[in-house]
Amino acid sequence: MTASRYRSIFHTRLTAADAFSAAQGALRGWLRSKQLDVDAFDQGNARLGPGTFLLHNSRNTPDGTQTKRWQLRETGGPGAWVSALTVHAPGRAPEAARTWFWLDVEFMPAALDEAESGRGRKAAVPRLIGELLDQVPANDSLATLTRTPRLIRPDDVDELIDVLCDPDRRLPTIVATAHAKTPFEEWRRTVETVTKNTAGLAGLYLLDPYATEHFNKEIGSSHGVWGGSIRTFLPEVDPAGAEDAVRHRVLSAARIELDVRRAVGLLSGLPRTLSAESRLPAALAGITRTLLLEDTPKQAQARTSAPAEMKELRTENDQLRRNLHAAFELIAEAARNEDRIADLNEQLQALSAEFDTVNQKAVLLEDQVRGLQRRLVHIGHEKDAFEPQEQRTILPGSFAELLDRMEELSRIVFTGDIGLPLGLDEMPNASSWAQTTWQALLALNSYADARAADRFAGSFLQWCKEPPVGEYAIPAGKVAADESEAVKKDMRMRRQHTFPVPPKVDAKGRLFMGAHIRIGGGAGMRAPRMHYHDGVKAAGLICVGYIGPHLKVKSTN
């Protein structure tokens, strides 16, 4: 049902009491707008109108965690519209995410054989999300979620770029710009119309004319937005890598002006799909089952002798309980299936982004080759222009092959656990990851050769930013020179980032390796990393201590 579901998830700084109060206030306004019985809601009655029921359940745990859910069912025709608002306040949570709001709206067919009749019933953006965003300071990590785009002045541009590059951001961020010809306030109203169906699904921002110029100067031409265009920035923006730009879609002002109604759908389609199909944040995982278990009647501990009819009732009751627990198992299995689907969707998104990036890079290289060939022909070297290259790079198809070929790289030594990269071979995108890793190793090897021969004096990151002519390099955006101070100061995480090195590199035999290369995007298994130590100065070697899933840092805990 994800294709037709509306889902919005965000966190706030509100305390549990304030969050629950805001939720009830928003619910009252929403129910009133639907002409339902608000007095019945206030009194705790389930029936709010003909065929309309609102169910409420809650759970408190000894650690202070509090959860409440309100579910409105509006029956009619072949099924029911179900709107569920969950507010969750973990007992232990960072100040910026004291409470979580989770809103789902979808159509549920009355029976399996009526599922086809429910297809195509796409939930509109619920008025409830507008009520919530008006009352609640909603966030997606650093991004703010608002009903209409937040106006950005020049002084706000740095903050916006921080939002775009924030590794913890889950949702898209939509950035609109001032129109070159249309008066700003008039264009602002158009932007508000075009973005109306993204409320609760993305961070919304509108740059004023001066901020537009400043933003493009700061973020760079590849990731810029001009002339009334609207750009949807997916998570993990990398302004340093021009190849990354292709992931972030641009809707031109001309396309918007041609058909505003169609532009509304074009802009909201991707954020809606990503929100509906992504995995739940860790704070919300398992909440549905927990709430249902809380509402399950507890079985009596003692049984007394009873007449035959009482025994019959107890037998029936036991059967009902078994059926209920079987239903819980089905719910748990559905949750696991949803996690698996979310996992596959994340892998698909990562592969799609990687394909777009590689495809764009290939086209640029083809353009460059054609340009060089034309120049060679022009100066009379036609034979040289089309002669096959003697040196060809053959990429590995797996991490097993990559490990077998490590000896080809004279300046690279792998000191890590081979089981980790071999484990990556079980993933669908393993071949792509292995090829990216090999390209990074080739670049490190070339860099080490140049450093050892005193042909280059900078760091590997500098090498990739300005690669010498004819040398291997990778996009600088894939290279991280070090981990954060938080990781380096946390002893547990620091130990996880410490790996073996040969004695000639360091007498202790182990070193912290904060420098790493991003092999894939996302988090966890979907974000493999390669950690290394630059030991060229000491021993003429690059020590690779780790190839595997993303190690724990603040953003992946």
C-alpha positions in Angstrom: 0.0 0.0 0.0 3.0 2.3 0.1 2.3 3.8 -3.3 -1.0 5.3 -2.1 0.0 6.0 1.5 0.8 9.4 2.9 3.4 9.2 5.6 5.1 12.0 7.6 7.6 11.5 10.4 9.4 14.2 12.2 10.9 15.0 15.6 10.6 18.0 17.9 12.2 19.6 21.0 8.8 19.5 22.8 8.5 17.7 26.1 6.1 14.7 26.2 3.4 16.7 27.9 3.6 19.6 25.4 3.8 17.2 22.4 0.6 15.3 23.5 -1.2 18.5 24.1 -0.2 19.9 20.7 -1.3 16.6 19.1 -4.7 16.7 20.8 -5.2 20.4 19.8 -4.3 19.6 16.2 -6.7 16.6 16.2 -9.5 18.7 17.6 -9.1 21.3 14.8 -8.9 18.6 12.2 -12.0 16.7 13.4 -13.9 20.0 13.5 -12.9 20.7 9.9 -14.3 17.3 9.0 -17.6 18.2 10.8 -17.2 15.3 13.3 -18.3 15.3 16.9 -15.4 17.0 18.8 -17.3 16.8 22.1 -17.4 13.0 21.8 -13.7 13.0 21.2 -13.1 15.2 24.3 -15.2 12.7 26.4 -13.3 9.7 25.1 -16.1 8.2 23.0 -15.0 6.1 20.1 -17.9 6.9 17.8 -17.6 10.4 16.2 -20.1 10.1 13.4 -21.9 7.7 11.1 -19.3 5.0 10.2 -16.6 7.0 11.8 -14.6 5.8 14.9 -11.6 7.1 16.7 -9.6 4.6 18.7 -7.0 5.6 21.2 -4.3 3.6 22.9 -1.2 4.5 24.9 1.7 2.9 26.7 4.1 4.0 29.5 7.3 2.1 30.4 9.4 2.2 33.6 12.2 4.1 31.8 9.9 7.1 31.3 9.0 6.3 27.6 5.5 7.5 26.7 3.6 6.7 23.5 0.1 7.6 22.4 -1.7 6.8 19.2 -5.0 8.0 17.8 -6.5 6.1 14.8 -9.5 7.5 12.9 -11.4 5.0 10.7 -13.9 6.3 8.2 -15.8 3.4 6.6 -17.6 3.6 3.4 -17.8 1.7 0.1 -15.3 -1.1 -0.3 -13.2 -0.2 2.7 -12.1 2.5 5.1 -9.8 5.4 5.2 -7.5 5.0 8.2 -5.6 8.0 9.6 -3.1 7.2 12.5 -1.2 9.8 14.5 1.4 8.4 16.9 3.3 10.6 19.3 6.3 9.0 21.0 8.5 10.4 23.7 11.5 8.1 24.5 12.6 8.0 28.1 16.2 8.8 27.1 16.5 11.1 24.0 18.7 14.0 22.8 17.1 17.4 23.4 16.6 18.0 19.7 14.5 14.8 19.4 12.6 14.6 22.7 9.4 13.6 20.9 8.5 12.0 17.6 5.4 12.5 15.5 4.3 9.9 13.0 1.3 10.4 10.7 0.0 7.7 8.3 -3.1 8.0 6.1 -4.1 5.2 3.7 -7.1 3.3 2.3 -7.7 -0.2 3.7 -9.9 -2.5 1.6 -12.6 -4.3 3.5 -11.5 -7.7 2.3 -8.6 -9.2 0.3 -10.9 -9.8 -2.8 -11.7 -6.1 -2.7 -8.1 -5.0 -2.7 -8.2 -4.3 -6.4 -11.1 -1.9 -5.9 -8.9 0.0 -3.4 -6.1 0.4 -5.9 -5.5 3.9 -7.1 -7.1 5.4 -3.9 -4.2 7.7 -3.2 -4.3 9.6 0.1 -4.3 13.4 -0.3 -2.1 15.5 1.9 -4.2 15.4 5.1 -5.3 18.7 6.6 -4.1 17.2 9.9 -0.4 17.7 8.8 -1.1 21.4 8.3 -2.6 21.6 11.8 0.4 19.9 13.2 3.0 22.0 11.4 1.2 25.1 12.5 1.4 24.1 16.1 4.6 22.0 16.3 8.3 23.1 15.6 8.9 20.1 13.4 12.4 19.0 12.4 14.2 16.4 10.2 17.6 16.7 11.9 18.7 20.2 11.1 16.0 20.8 8.5 12.7 22.5 9.5 9.4 21.1 8.2 6.8 23.8 7.5 3.5 24.1 5.7 4.9 26.7 3.3 8.5 27.4 2.3 10.7 29.2 4.8 12.1 32.5 3.4 15.9 32.5 3.3 17.9 35.8 3.5 21.6 36.1 2.7 22.5 35.7 6.4 20.6 32.3 6.4 22.5 30.8 3.5 25.2 29.1 5.6 22.6 27.5 7.8 20.8 26.2 4.7 24.0 24.6 3.3 24.5 23.0 6.6 21.0 21.5 6.3 21.7 20.2 2.8 25.0 18.5 3.9 23.8 17.2 7.2 24.5 13.4 7.3 21.5 12.8 9.6 18.9 14.3 7.3 16.3 11.6 6.2 14.0 13.6 4.0 14.5 15.6 0.8 15.0 19.3 1.1 13.4 21.5 -1.6 15.1 24.8 -2.4 13.2 27.4 -4.6 14.8 30.5 -6.0 13.6 34.0 -6.9 12.4 34.5 -10.5 14.4 36.7 -12.8 11.4 38.5 -14.3 8.4 37.8 -12.1 8.0 40.1 -9.0 9.2 38.2 -5.9 5.9 38.2 -3.9 4.0 37.0 -6.9 6.5 34.2 -7.5 6.5 33.4 -3.8 2.7 32.7 -4.1 3.4 30.4 -7.1 6.1 28.5 -5.2 3.7 28.1 -2.2 1.1 26.6 -4.6 3.6 24.3 -6.3 5.0 23.0 -3.0 1.6 22.5 -1.2 1.6 18.7 -1.6 5.1 18.3 0.0 4.0 19.5 3.4 5.4 17.1 6.0 7.5 15.3 3.4 10.4 17.6 2.8 12.1 20.7 4.2 10.9 23.7 2.2 13.0 26.8 1.6 12.7 29.9 -0.7 15.7 32.0 -1.4 15.2 35.8 -1.9 17.0 37.4 -4.8 20.1 38.3 -2.8 20.2 35.0 -1.1 19.9 33.2 -4.4 23.1 34.8 -5.6 24.9 34.2 -2.3 23.7 30.5 -2.2 25.0 29.7 -5.7 28.3 31.3 -4.9 28.8 29.3 -1.7 27.5 25.9 -2.9 29.1 26.0 -6.4 27.8 25.9 -9.9 27.1 22.1 -10.0 24.7 22.3 -7.1 23.3 25.8 -7.8 19.7 26.8 -8.4 18.9 29.8 -10.6 16.1 31.9 -12.2 13.0 30.6 -10.4 14.0 26.9 -10.6 13.2 24.6 -7.7 15.7 21.9 -6.8 15.0 18.8 -4.7 18.1 17.9 -2.7 18.2 14.3 -1.6 20.1 13.4 1.6 23.9 13.3 1.7 24.6 16.3 -0.6 28.3 16.5 -1.6 28.9 20.0 -3.1 32.6 19.1 -3.5 31.7 16.3 -6.1 30.3 17.6 -9.3 29.2 14.1 -10.2 26.8 14.2 -7.1 24.8 17.0 -8.7 22.9 14.7 -11.1 21.0 13.1 -8.1 19.3 16.3 -7.2 16.5 17.1 -9.6 15.8 20.5 -11.0 12.3 21.8 -11.9 12.7 24.8 -14.2 10.7 28.0 -13.9 9.6 27.5 -17.5 8.2 24.1 -16.7 6.4 25.4 -13.6 4.8 28.3 -15.6 3.8 26.1 -18.4 1.6 23.9 -16.1 1.4 24.7 -12.4 -0.9 21.9 -11.6 1.4 19.3 -13.3 4.4 20.9 -11.5 2.6 20.2 -8.1 2.7 16.5 -8.9 6.2 16.5 -10.3 7.6 18.1 -7.2 5.7 16.0 -4.7 6.1 12.5 -6.3 9.6 11.7 -5.2 9.4 13.0 -1.6 6.1 11.1 -1.1 7.6 7.9 -2.4 10.7 8.2 -0.3 8.8 9.0 2.8 6.3 6.1 2.4 8.9 3.5 1.5 11.8 4.4 3.8 12.4 2.4 7.0 11.2 3.9 10.3 13.7 5.8 12.4 15.1 3.6 15.2 13.1 5.5 17.8 9.9 4.3 16.2 10.7 0.7 15.3 8.4 -1.8 16.9 6.0 0.7 18.3 2.9 -0.7 16.6 3.3 -4.2 18.1 4.1 -2.7 21.5 0.9 -0.6 21.6 -1.2 -3.6 20.5 0.4 -5.8 23.2 -0.4 -3.2 25.8 -4.1 -3.4 24.9 -4.2 -7.2 25.1 -6.3 -8.4 28.1 -4.2 -10.2 30.7 -5.0 -13.8 31.3 -6.2 -14.7 34.7 -3.6 -16.5 36.8 -5.8 -18.7 38.8 -8.5 -21.0 37.6 -11.3 -22.3 39.8 -13.7 -25.2 39.1 -16.6 -24.1 37.0 -19.7 -25.5 35.4 -19.4 -27.1 32.0 -20.6 -23.9 30.3 -17.8 -21.9 32.0 -15.3 -24.5 30.8 -16.7 -24.1 27.3 -16.3 -20.3 27.5 -12.8 -20.7 28.7 -11.9 -23.0 25.9 -13.3 -20.5 23.4 -11.4 -17.7 25.2 -8.2 -19.7 25.0 -8.8 -20.2 21.2 -9.4 -16.5 20.8 -6.1 -15.7 22.6 -4.2 -18.1 20.4 -5.8 -16.4 17.4 -4.8 -13.0 18.8 -1.2 -14.0 19.3 -1.1 -15.5 15.8 -2.4 -12.1 14.6 0.5 -10.4 16.5 2.9 -12.8 14.8 1.5 -11.7 11.4 1.9 -8.1 12.4 5.5 -8.7 13.3 6.1 -10.5 10.0 4.5 -7.6 8.2 6.9 -5.3 10.0 9.9 -7.4 9.0 8.7 -7.5 5.4 8.4 -3.7 5.5 11.9 -3.5 6.8 13.1 -5.8 4.0 11.3 -3.7 1.4 12.8 -0.5 2.9 16.2 -2.1 2.7 15.8 -3.0 -0.9 14.5 0.4 -1.7 17.5 2.0 -0.1 19.8 -0.2 -2.1 18.0 0.6 -5.3 18.2 4.3 -4.5 21.9 4.1 -3.8 22.5 2.1 -7.0 20.4 4.5 -9.0 22.3 7.5 -7.7 25.6 5.7 -8.3 24.5 4.8 -11.9 23.5 8.5 -12.5 26.9 9.7 -11.3 28.9 7.2 -13.2 26.8 7.7 -16.4 27.4 11.5 -16.2 31.1 11.0 -15.6 31.3 8.6 -18.6 29.6 11.2 -20.8 32.0 13.9 -19.7 35.0 11.7 -20.3 33.7 10.8 -23.8 33.4 14.5 -24.5 36.9 15.0 -23.4 38.3 12.1 -25.5 36.5 13.4 -28.6 37.9 16.8 -28.0 41.4 15.5 -27.7 41.0 13.3 -30.8 39.9 16.4 -32.8 42.9 18.3 -31.6 45.3 15.5 -32.5 43.7 15.1 -36.0 43.9 18.9 -36.5 47.7 18.9 -35.8 48.3 15.9 -38.1 48.4 13.0 -35.5 45.4 11.1 -36.7 47.0 7.7 -36.0 47.7 8.6 -32.4 44.2 9.9 -31.9 42.6 6.5 -32.4 45.3 4.1 -31.3 44.2 1.8 -28.5 45.7 2.4 -25.1 48.4 0.0 -23.9 47.3 0.3 -20.2 43.8 -0.8 -19.5 42.1 -0.9 -16.1 40.2 -4.2 -15.4 37.8 -3.7 -12.5 37.1 -6.6 -10.1 33.6 -8.1 -10.0 33.6 -8.9 -6.3 35.5 -8.2 -3.1 36.9 -11.8 -3.2 38.6 -10.9 -6.6 39.7 -7.5 -5.2 41.5 -9.2 -2.2 43.2 -11.7 -4.6 44.5 -8.8 -6.7 45.8 -6.7 -3.8 49.4 -7.8 -4.7 49.2 -5.8 -7.9 49.4 -2.6 -5.8 52.9 -2.3 -4.6 52.2 0.5 -2.1 49.1 -0.9 -0.5 49.0 -3.3 2.4 45.7 -4.6 3.7 45.9 -5.4 7.5 42.2 -5.8 8.2 39.7 -8.6 8.7 39.1 -10.2 5.3 35.8 -11.6 6.5 34.2 -8.1 6.4 34.8 -7.3 2.7 33.9 -10.9 1.8 30.7 -10.4 3.7 29.9 -7.5 1.5 29.8 -9.9 -1.5 26.5 -11.1 -0.2 24.9 -7.8 -1.0 23.2 -7.1 -4.4 25.4 -4.0 -5.1 28.7 -5.8 -4.1 30.2 -5.6 -7.6 29.6 -1.9 -7.8 31.2 -1.4 -4.3 34.1 -3.6 -5.2 34.8 -1.6 -8.3 34.6 1.7 -6.5 37.0 0.3 -3.8 39.5 -0.8 -6.5 39.4 2.6 -8.1 40.1 4.1 -4.7 43.0 1.7 -4.1 44.5 2.6 -7.6 44.3 6.2 -6.7 46.0 5.6 -3.3 48.7 3.6 -4.9 49.4 6.3 -7.5 49.5 8.9 -4.7 51.9 6.8 -2.6 54.2 6.3 -5.6 54.3 10.1 -6.2 54.9 10.9 -2.5 57.6 8.3 -2.2 59.4 9.8 -5.3 59.0 13.3 -4.0 56.8 14.2 -7.0 53.9 15.3 -4.7 54.0 16.8 -1.2 50.3 17.1 -0.2 47.7 14.8 1.3 45.6 12.3 -0.5 42.6 14.6 -0.3 44.6 17.3 -2.0 45.7 14.8 -4.6 42.1 14.1 -5.5 41.1 17.8 -5.5 43.8 18.6 -8.1 45.0 15.3 -9.6 48.3 15.4 -11.5 48.0 14.8 -15.3 47.8 11.2 -16.2 47.4 9.9 -12.6 44.6 7.9 -11.0 42.3 9.9 -8.7 38.8 9.6 -7.3 36.2 12.4 -6.7 37.4 14.4 -3.7 33.9 14.2 -2.2 34.5 10.5 -1.5 37.5 11.2 0.7 37.2 12.1 4.4 40.5 13.2 5.8 39.5 12.3 9.4 36.6 11.4 11.7 34.9 14.0 13.9 36.2 15.1 17.3 33.2 13.2 18.8 34.5 9.9 17.4 38.1 10.6 18.4 37.2 11.5 22.0 34.7 8.6 22.5 36.9 5.7 23.7 34.5 3.0 22.5 34.2 4.5 19.0 38.0 5.2 18.9 38.8 1.6 19.6 36.5 0.5 16.7 38.5 2.8 14.4 41.9 1.4 15.5 43.4 -1.2 13.2 46.7 -3.2 12.8 49.7 -1.8 11.0 53.1 -3.3 10.2 55.8 -2.6 12.8 57.8 -0.5 10.4 54.8 1.9 10.1 54.3 2.1 13.9 56.1 0.1 16.6 52.9 -0.4 18.6 51.3 -2.3 15.8 48.0 -0.5 15.9 46.8 3.0 14.8 43.6 5.0 14.8 42.5 5.4 11.2 40.1 8.3 10.9 40.9 8.9 7.2 38.4 7.0 5.1 36.8 6.7 1.7 33.1 6.5 1.1 32.4 3.4 -0.9 28.6 3.6 -0.9 25.9 6.0 0.3 23.4 5.6 3.2 24.0 4.1 6.6 24.9 0.7 8.0 25.5 -2.0 5.4 24.4 0.3 2.7 27.3 2.6 3.4 30.6 0.6 3.2 33.8 2.5 4.0 37.5 1.9 3.6 39.7 3.2 6.4 43.4 3.8 5.8 46.5 5.2 7.3 49.0 7.2 5.2 52.3 5.6 6.1 54.3 6.7 3.0 56.6 9.0 5.0 57.5 6.3 7.5 57.5 3.2 5.4 56.4 4.0 1.8 53.1 2.3 2.3 49.3 3.0 2.6 47.9 0.8 5.3 44.2 -0.2 4.7 42.9 -1.4 8.0 39.2 -1.8 7.3 36.9 -2.5 4.3 33.3 -3.1 5.5 30.0 -1.7 6.7 30.0 1.9 8.1 31.5 1.9 11.5 29.6 3.5 14.4 29.8 7.2 14.6 27.3 9.7 16.1 25.1 9.8 13.0 24.9 5.9 12.6 24.2 5.0 16.3 
